[in-house]
């Protein structure tokens, strides 16, 4: 199983037209995080696209290209590319360029996104939310499969026998479908034979098992080889040397972020009791290396996933040195223990049906 990190690049908004000091600092931190993740042997680092003042990453492929020059082995992915409001031709060109820069380490994780700021920003109608994603995913997959494209759609100009360049260093770019819990999205990923990344941000992990089963059943029903179809699980993560220290260090930053977003969406405020419940019985992986190893292995028992992505959360109340230490613990203590345990168990494991 691959083990990696994802980040949205949380930031204290600069609220200026230029001279974005916080933005500069946060991007430098992200590059340092990716470099360290590569050095400690993690498999992938993913950055999520957003168009808000509290997240610095609006162009993941640009930051990942900078990281490519600092790293040697780690795969470089978006943790979401908001395909509904993007041009699939340009998305492909950007990630193909990243692939050439990184000698074949680029991936795309396409999704509809959990925020809607990009729709008015790029002139799209939210009433077309589902149609836009379906159509643009179809085009992105078509471009990835063939050099010369013939394609017709409703929301973008047709492409008549034109090539899309550059082509990637890999035979084709890995395109994952990012899913937050919608059954139709799991069915789409399975039918299209696309790897799926499932974000578990709330609720008991067990409640996502039917969604994963639906993904695999849809793939099987469409005639695809389910045993070769990757599945990633993504959840919030933070590690420290001791469990209580991890909880105490992360809670102020985590609650600030969740309650800020929650106020926009009408959620009830998140308190310490709910936080503790989520890290003990929910998908929140916050604790000591030993605790997190057990939880990752539990996820694997539930889903037989081929990848786990640990979503790190930064903020002004959490010193960057502690984020780097969490990455170090993930790479030097958690990942080796997970790999060792799975090396023993995987010969007799089977995919969930």
C-alpha positions, 0 to 999 in steps of 0.5 A: 500500500502506498502512503502519502500526504495531502495538503490544501496549504492553509494560510493566514490571508494576506488581504493585500493586492501584492507583497503577499508575505504569508503566501510566500512563506506558506509556499516555501513551507509546502516545498519544505514539506514535500522535500522532507516527505521524499527524503523519509520515503513516503510515496506521494504528496498531493496538493488541493486546488482552492480559490479562497483567501484561506488556502494558498494553492490555486495552481497545484501543478505550479508548486508541484513543478517546483517540488519536482526539482527538490525531490527524486522519487515521490509522486506529485499529485493534485489532491483535487483539481476542480475539473468542473470549472477548468479547461481539460485541455489546459489541465492535461497540458499543465500536468503533462508538463509536470510529468516531463519536469518530474521524469514521470511522477505526475498524477491528476486527482479530478473532482467537483470540489467541496467549495464553489468559489471557482464557478463564478470566478471562471464564469460557470453556472452552478446549475450546470454543476453535474453536467460540467464535471461529467462532460469535462471528465470525458474530455480529459480522459479522451485527451489522456488516451490519444494524441489526436482528439475528436470530441463534441460537448455542450459546455466547451468548443468542439475539438476536431482532429487536433493534437494536445501537447505536450504528451507526458513522459509516462505512457499516460497520466494517472487520473484519479476520481476524488469522491466525498461520499456521493454514490453516483461518483463512486459508480462513475469511477467504477464504470470508467475504470478510474482509480478512486480517492475517498475522502473520509472527513466525518462519520464512522469509517465503517459507513463508507464500506458500502460506497467502496463496494459500490465502486468495485461492483460498478467496475466489475459490472462494466467488465473491468478487472477490479483487482487492478483498480487502485483505491485511496483513502484520505483523512485528516492526520497529525502525529506527535511522539505522544497521543495526548500531545498530538491532540493538544497541539492540533485541536486549536488549529483543527477547530478553527478551520472546521468552525470557520467552514462550518459557519459558512455551511450551517454546521454545529460548532465543533468542540473538544468532545467531538474532536476526541470522539472523531480521533478515537472512533471516527476517521481523524488520525491524530495521535502517537505513531503506534495509534496511527499505525493501528488505525491505518491497518484498520482502514485497510481491513475495511477497504483493502485500499491501495493508498492512504493519504494523510491530510495535514492541516497547518495554521498559525497556532501550529508551528511549522516545525511540528508539521515537519516532525509529523511528516518525519514520524509518518515516514520513519515510524508509521510507514515502515510499521504499516508496510511490515504488517501488510507484507505479512498479511497481504498474501492471503488478503482479498478485495472487499466484495 
